[in-house]
Amino acid sequence: MLRTRLTQAAFAAQRAFSTSPRVLAVKQMTVRDGLNSALDDELARDDRVFLMGEEVAQYDGAYKVSRGLWKKYGDKRIIDTPITEMGFAGIAVGAAMAGLRPVCEFMTFNFSMQAIDHVINSAAKTFYMSAGAVNVPIVFRGPNGAAAGVAAQHSQCFAAWYAHCPGLKVVSPYDTEDARGLLKSAIRDPDPVVVLENELMYGIAFPVDEKVTDVDFLIPIGKAKIMRPGKDITIVAHSKAVETALQSAAELAKKGIEAEVINLRSIRPLDMETIFASVRKTHHLITVENGWPQHGVGAEICARFMEDRAFFELDAPVWRCCGVDVPMPYAKTLEMHALPRAPDVTEAALKVIGGKAKS
């Protein structure tokens, strides 16, 4: 008995201390740390970069995304602002016009409504209105979409709002690799970029390999990623909805249906070529988002199919899985049913493919 236990312990230790290159190359990093390290890299790389927003400095950020940066870079690079989004967003846009590279943090994108004139009318349009003479290299970033228990005024997804406006680029990271690579690309971009993070994802750790932690790791804006290959149906999602799509794909696999899951990463520009190529293989499509259905990201993807020859590749109508078309309820049970869940996506997939959904 003792020998058996010792043998088991030895094997367990052997597994725990594996020296294979693959194990050594992969580590865990939270989305929060991915964003933090991206900011740190770019602040060190370019002294024109600075971060400003509410509580970003001495408090280390409302969600601790800027943890340690104020102590490292000081008051001139990490700037606490009053609670006045219209004021500090305007300062940031002006600084970008003058040649600096500000990162303007909104404590939540719901508060960006206070500053939307600067985002749309100043940041997004100046390059066009100046005939290309004035770039506005600014990043607007912060948590977007539904969190938990924060009700109607703090749960909106602004992906479709900002993606509607020419002159802006809009990205929506899901995991640590997305967060780090997209934020670094956004900071280096010569044009205004809206980075829509998700509060519920900040503390989630994902495996990252050495290339992701490299100081020059970038993810190109406008390029989607296939998270899970499949041959029967395509599921397109962004931000936290990618998690929902992957959960549904796992359930569909148990039923013998192989779903291909695409993480959009970028909302404007949209990588329609990756979606078209996937649908040429699967001939079925579902979009998943936590935002409202009308004029949403999924609606735009549907419209693009109607205008392209890829429409003829579809064997069934496109199905959208979206947030319910109401302001977000505060009650926990109602909130849970106001957002698409994995069973909803699974049921939709079975209907699109022609199977019968199980209750």
N, C-alpha and C positions, 0 to 999 in steps of 0.2 A: 504494500500500500504506500509506504513512505517512498519507495523507489519510483513508483508511478507518479507520485506528486512531484518528486524532484525532476523526473524526466519531462513532465508537462511544463514545469517552471523553466527548465532549460530551453525547451522549444519556444516558449513564450518570449523569453529573453532574446533568443536568436531572431525571432520575428521583429521584436521591438527595436533591435539595433541593426537592422538590415543596412548593408553598405552598398546596395545597388545604386547606380547613378541616378535612376529615375526617382527613387525615394529621396535621395539627397538633394535633387534639383527642385523639388516641389515643396512649398511651404504654405501655411495658411495666413491670409491677411484679410482683415475686415474691410468693408467698403469705406468706412470712416478713415481707416489708416491709408487706404489707397488714395483717397482725396487729399489727405494731409501730406502724404509723401509727394504727390504731384505738385501741390502748392509749394512745398519746400524746394523741390527740384527747380521749379521755374523762378522762384524768388532768388535762388542762388545763381541761376544761369543769366538772368537779365535784371539789372538794377532799375529798369523802368517799370517792372512789375510791382504792384502793391495791392494789398487786400484791405477793403473797407466795408463796414457794416456794423450792425448792432451787436455788441458784446463779443466781437471777434478777437479782441486783443487781451485785456487783462483777465477776462473770464474764460478764455480759450475757445470761445464760440458756444452758442446755445446748444449745439449737438457735439461739441468738442472736435469739430473738424479742423479747426485752426490751433489745436493744442500745441503749445510750445513755440509757436511761430513768433509771438510778440517778444518773448524773452530772447529769441535768437536774432530777430531783425529790427526790433525797436519800434518806437512810436511813428517814425516816418514811413515805414513799410507796412505796418499792421495797425490800422486806424479804427478806433472805436468811434461810433457816430451817435448822435441823438436819435430818438425814435421819430424819424422824419424821412421816410423813403423818398418822397419827392425831392427833398433837399440833397441827400447824399447821392442819389442816383444822378441828379443833375451835375453835381460836382465831378462824379466819376466820368460821365460822358464828356464834360469839358476837358478833363485831364487827358482822356483818350484823343480828343481832337488836337490837343497840344503836343501829342507825341508819346505820352506815357501809356502803360498797359495795365489799366485797373481791373481788378476782380471785385465786382460789386456783389456782396452777399445779401440776399433777402432771407430773413429768419424763416419765412415761408413764402412761397410764390403767391399765396393769397394776398400778401401785403404788397406785392409788386403792382397791384392795381392802383395804389397810391402814386406810383411812379411811371405809369404806362405811357404817358405823354413823352417822357424822356427816352423810353425804350423804343417806341414806335416812331415818333415824329423827329427825334433828334438822332439817336444812334443808328436806326435802320435806314434812314433816308438821306443822310448827309453825303455819303459817297456819291450817290446818284445826283443830288441837287447841286453838288460842287463840281459836276462833270469829271469825277474821278480824282479831284485835287486833294480831297480831305478823307483820309481813312479814319475809321473809328474802331480801333482794336481793343474792344472791351468784352469782358465776360460777365454776364449776369447769372449767378448760380444760387442754389438753395434747394430745400425740400419742396417737392411738388406732389399734388394728388392726395389721395386719402391716406390718413394716418390711422389713429384709433381713438375714438371717443372725443373728437374735437368738433364734430357737428358740421352744419352746413357752410359756415363762413370760413372754415379752415381745411376743407377736404376736397377742393376743386383741382382738377387736372387742367393745366394750361398748355398742354402740348398742341392742341388744335388752335388755340387762341394765337399763340406766337408763330406757329408754322404757317398761319394764313398770311403773314406779312412779308412781302419781298424786301430783301436787304438784311434779314436776320437768318442766321443758321441756328438750328434747334437740335440738340442732342438729348438723349434720354437713356442714361446708363442703367444696366441691370446689376452686374456683378463687379467685383473688385477690378478685374482687368478692364472692363468698360470704363469704370469711374476714373481710374488712373490714366489710361490712354486717351480718353476723350477730353478730360479736363486739360491735360498737357497740350493737346492739339488745339483746343479752344483758346488757351492763353497765347499760343504762338500765331494764331490766325490773324490776318490783317483786318478782319471784319468783325462786327458784333456777333457774339455767340451766346445763346441761352442754354444753360446746362440745367436740366430738370432732374434733380436727384429724388430719392424717396426716403423719407424719415425711417420707415420700418426696415429698410435695408442697411442702414448705417452700421449696425452691430453684427451683421451677418458676415461670417468668415468664408472665404472661398479659396481653393488651392490656386496658387500662382507659381509659375516657373521663373527661372532666372531672367528671361527676356522681358518679362513684365516689370521687374524691379530695376531694369537698366535705366539710367538717367535719360536716355534718348528714346525710350519706348514711346511710340505714338500710335494711335488708332486713327486712320483717315476718316474725316467727317464725310458722311454720305455713303458709307459702306456697311451693309448688314452682315450678320454672322449666323451661319447654320449651327444651332446648338445641338441638334439631334437629327441625323439623317433619317429619311423614311421614304416610302414609295406609294402610300395610299392616300394621304391627305396632307395639305400644308397648313400649319398653324402659325400665324404671324402675330407677334406681340412686342411690347416695349416695356421697359422698367419692370416693376414688380409683377406685371401680368405675364412676363416670361416664366416666372416661377409657376404660375397657374397653368400655363401652357405645357410646361414640362411635366407637371403632376398629371395632367390629363393624358399626355402622350404615354406615360407609364401605365395608366389604367387601360388605355386603348390597346397597348401591346399585349396585355393579358387576354384581350378579346381577339387577338390575331391581326390587329390593324396597326400598321407602322406609320406613325405620323412624323412628318418633317417639321421641326420647330425652328422658326427664324426669329432671331432677336434683331429688331430693326436698328437699334443703337442710334440712328439718326432719323429725325422726323422731317427736317428740311435741310438738305435735300433728301428725298426718299430714294432708297436703292430698289427701284422697281425691277431692275434687270434680274436681281437675285430672286425676287418673288416670281417673276415671269418664268424663269428657268425652272424653279421648283414645281410650279403648276403644270408646266409642260410634261413633267414626270408623274405627278400625282393626280392631276385633273380635278382636284377638289381644293377648296380654300375656306379657311375660317380666320377672322381677325379677332384679337382679344385685346381689350384696353379697359382701364378703370375709369376713363372719362365718359361723358355723356354720349349718346349715340348720334344725335343730330349734328351734322357738319363735323364729325369727328375724324380721327385718323383712319379708322376703318372705312368710313364713308368715302374718304379720298382714295383709298386703295381700290375700292369698288369702282369708282368713277374712272380711274386709270385703266382698269380692265375693260370697261365699256368702250374706251377710246383706242384700244390696242388690239392687234390681231390675236394676242394671247387670250382674248375673250373666247375664241373658238376652241381653246384647249379645255375649257371647263365642261365637265359632265353634269354639273348641278350649279344652282345659284350660289354665290358667295354668302356666307352667314357671318354676321357680326355678333360677337359677345361683348357687351359694353356694360358700363354702370347704368343703373336704372335712371330713367329720365325724370328725376326729382332731386331737389336739394338733399344733401346727405342727412339722414336722420341721426339723432343723438343716441337713441336707445340701441343697446348692443345687438339685440336680435335683428332689429330692422337694418342697422348698419351692415351686418353680415350678409343680408339678402339684397342689399343695394349694390353690391359689387359682384362681378362674375367669379364663380368658384370652379374648381376643377370638374365637379360633376356636371355643371352647366355646359362646359366646353366639351366634355365627353358626350353628353346627350346631343349637343349640336352636331358633333362629328358623325355620330351614328345616323342622324337624320340626313345629313348631307350625302353621306356615302350610300344611304338607302337601307341601313339596318334599323332595327327596332330598339329604341332606348329602353333599358331596364330601369324600373323604378327603384 
